[in-house]
Amino acid sequence: MKLSIDNLHPGILTILGVPSDENSSFLRGAALAPEKIRQALHSPSSNLGTENGMDLGEELRLRDLGDLAFEHGCPELEQIEPQVRPILQQGARIIALGGDHAITFPLVQAHQKVYPTLNILHLDAHPDLYDEFEGSRTSHACPFARIMEQGLAKRLVQVGIRTLNDHLRQQAVRFGVEIVEMRAWQPDMHLEFSEPVYLSLDLDVLDPAFAPGVSHHEPGGLSTREVIRLLQNLRAQVIGADIVEYNPLRDLNGVTAMAAAKLLKEIAALMFRS
C-alpha cells in the first residue's frame, strides 16, 4: 500500500514504521517491532505526555504515516530511500521505527540529500562499522561503514559502545569516528553539535536489565534514565531519528516496548524543540 503523504509541510513530525530485518544476523524478529512500539505508545497504562510538559496526544503537528510496504523480489534496503525522500522534501521530519540497524543507511541517504552538512549521533552497544559481516556489506553490523564511505555524515559520534575489536577500532580511526565507550561514560554528559543531527538509537545501548527485547544482549549498558538525560541535555538541531533493533520475540512482558515508546516520546519532544 502506498504511503499517504499528502498535506505534509515544515513543522510536521511523522512516525514511520520500517519493518525490515532481512539484514539481521543471529536472530530475526525486528520487523515485528513497529506495531508493538505503537501499541505500547498508546497503551492505557500510560499517557502521551513528555517530561518537558508536551502532550503528544494533543499535538496536531505529529502524524503517524504507518509502515513502509516492501515489494517481494527486490532488496528492502533499496526500497527505503525512494519512499522516505518525498516526505523530507516536503519539509516534514521523521522518527523511523525499525527494523534492524541496516535501515539507517538508506534513511541517512535520504536525509543527507536534504541536509548536506549532516552529523550523526549514534547510541548503541555496537559501532556497526564492519566492512563486511558474515559475507554481507549490507548487514546490520555495517551501516555506519557504508554511511562514512559515501561521505553522508560530516561527523559521527557514537555513545555507549562496549564491543570494539581490532577491526572496528581500525574502522573508527579510518573514518574519524568519535566514540564514547561505555567504560568512559560520565553521568550528565553534554553533547553539542553545530550542524543538523540525525539520531540513531539502537535499543541495545540500554543494559539488558532495561531492554531484554533485543537480539544481541550486551551487559553493562546505559539505564533508560541515562539515555533520557542524554537526550534532554543534547544541544543540537535534531532533524531525523530512528529507533531500531527491538525484537518483540525476545521481550519480557512488553518491558522493552514500553522503553521504546518512552524514548520515542522524548525524541519527539526533542525534535519539536529543535
N, C-alpha and C positions, 0 to 999 in steps of 0.2 A: 504494500500500500504506500502510495506517495505521501511524503510529509506535507502537511498543510502549513505553509509558511507565509500566508497572506497577512498583511497588516502588521508586519514587523517593522520596527523603526528604532533609532537610537534611544537608549533608556530601557528597552525591554531586555529582561534576563530570562533565558529559556533553560528548561531542563530537557535533556535529550538522552534517551537510552541508546547505548551502543552494545547490543548483546552478542558480542563476538568473543569466543575463546578458542578459535581454531589454531592459534599460535601458542597455546599454553603447553608447558612441559609438566611432567609429573601427574597432574590431575586436571580434568576438565570440570566445568560447573559454573565458571564466572559468567557465562552467557545468561544464566538464570537470575543474575543479580538485580538488573534494573527494576523488575516487577517487585521483588522483595524489599528493595530500598523504598520504593514508593509506598508500599503497604505500611512499612514502619513509619515513614514520614507522616502519614495520615492516620496513624493508629490513635484510637480514642484514649489510649493510656497516657498520651502526652498532648501537646498542642504545637502550633506553628510559630510560637514566639521565639525570638532570638535573644541572646544575652545583652544586646545593646538596646533592647526595647522594641524592635520591629515585630509586627505581627504579619508574617508572610501570608496568612490566610486572608488578610485584608489588602494585600499588596497587588494592585492592578497591573504593575509592571512585570510581574512574574507569570510566566506561561510555560506549561508542560506540553512539549511537542510530541510526546510519545516516543516510540523507538524507531530507529532506522530499520528498514527492511533490506534484506540481502537476497540477491538472485543466486540461485544454485548454479554451480559450474564456473563461477568467477571468484577469485580470492576476495574475501571480505574486506581486507585492508584496502584494496584498490577501489572499493565502493564507498568508502567513508568520506574522503576529501571532497569529491564532487557533490555529495549531499550536504556537507557542512558549509562549504564556501558560500552558497547563496544566502544562508542565514546571516553570516558575518557581513556580507556585502550590503545588507540592508541596515547595518548598524547595530543589530542585536548582539547580545553576548550569550555564551553557552556554558552551562555546567553539564558535562557529559558523565553519564553513569555507565561504567564498563561492567562487564567485559574485562578481558585481561589487559596487561600493560602494553601490549603491542599496538593497541588502538591509539596510543598517544602520538605515535609517529605521524599518521595521516591527519590527526587533529591539529598537530603543530604545523604541518604543511599548510593547512587551510588558514590558520591564524597568521602565519608569517606573511602570507600574501596581503593581508590587511594591515598588519603591524610589522613592518620590515625591521624594526630595531628590537625585536622580541627578546626578552630574558625569560628564563625558566627557573622556577623554584620546585624542586622535586623532593618529596617526602617519602622515604622508603627504607626498608631494611637492606635492599639490594640496589647497586648502582645501575644495573641494566645496561651495561656498557660493553657486553661481549661483542667481539667482531662477528662471531657466529656461535650458536649454541646447539649442540646435538645435530649439526649439519644444516641448521637454518639461520639465515641472516634476518629473518622477519620474526624470530622467536620473541616472546615477551621478555626475554633476557637481553634483548639487543636494541630496543627502540632509541635509546639516547646515543648510541654509536651512530645509528643512521641519521638522527637529527643533527649531530655535530658534524658528520661527514659532509652533509649538504649545506652547512652553514646556516641552518634555520634559527639558531639562537646565538646572540652575541655573548651571552653569559649563562652558564648553567651552574646553579647552586644546589647541592644535594645534602639533605639533613636526615640523620637517623641511621646512616649506613653502618652495618655491622657484619658484612660478609665479603670484604675485599680479599682477593687473592692477587698473585703477582701480575697476571694478565690484566685484571681490572685496574690495578694501580698504574700500570703502564698506559692503559687506555685513558685514564683520568689525566695523566701528565700530557699525553698526546693531544688531548682536546682542551686542555686548560680548565678542567672542571674544578670547582671549589667544593670540597667535601667537608662537611661537619660530621665526623664519625660519631657514633653513639657514645664511645668512650670519652669523647671530648665535649659532650653535650653539657650545657650550663642552663639551669633554670632561668626563666625570664630573658632568654636570648632575644635580641632585637635584630631583625634583618631589614636591610634598606636597599631599595632599587630605584634608580633614577629613570628607568625606561619601562615600558609596559611589560607586565609579568603574566606568564601563563603558569598556573599552579597545577601540578600533577601529584595527587595524593594516593599512594598505594596503601591500602589498609593494613598491610603487614609492617608498616612503620610502627604501628602500635604493638606493644607486647602482647603475646597470645593470651595473657590473662584478660585483656580488654577486648581482644578481637580473635576469638578462636575460629571464626568462619573464614579462614583464608587457606589457600592450598599449601603455602610454604611457611610453616610456623618457625619463627626465629626469635627465641627468648632474648630478653634484655633490651626491649624496645621502650618507646615512649608510652606514657599514660594518655588516656583520652584528654584529660585536663591539660597536660603539657602541650599537646597539639593545638588545642583550642587557644591556649595562652599565646603560642607562637603566632597563630593567625591573628589574634587580637592585637598583638604587638607589631605586626608586619607593617612596614612603611613602604607602600608600593601601590601602583595602579594595577589592580588585577583585572585583566580583560578576558580571561577564559580559564576554565578549570576542568579537571576530570577527577573522578573518584573511581578507583579501579581495584581489581583483584579480590573483591568479595566473592566467596564461594558458599552459597547457601547450603550446599551438600555437607559442609563441614561445620556449620553453625550449631550453637547450643542455645535453645530457647529464644532464638532471634536476637541474641545479645549483640552480635556484630552488625546485624541490620539496623538496630537502634543506634549503634555508634555511628554507622554510615549516615543515617538520617540526621543525627545531631550535627555531624560535621558538614553535611550538605546545608543545613540551616545557617551555620556560622560562616560558611563560604559565601552563601548568598548575601548575608549581611555585609560581609567584607566587600563584595563586588558592587553592591548598591552604594557603599560608602566611597568607592574608588571613582 
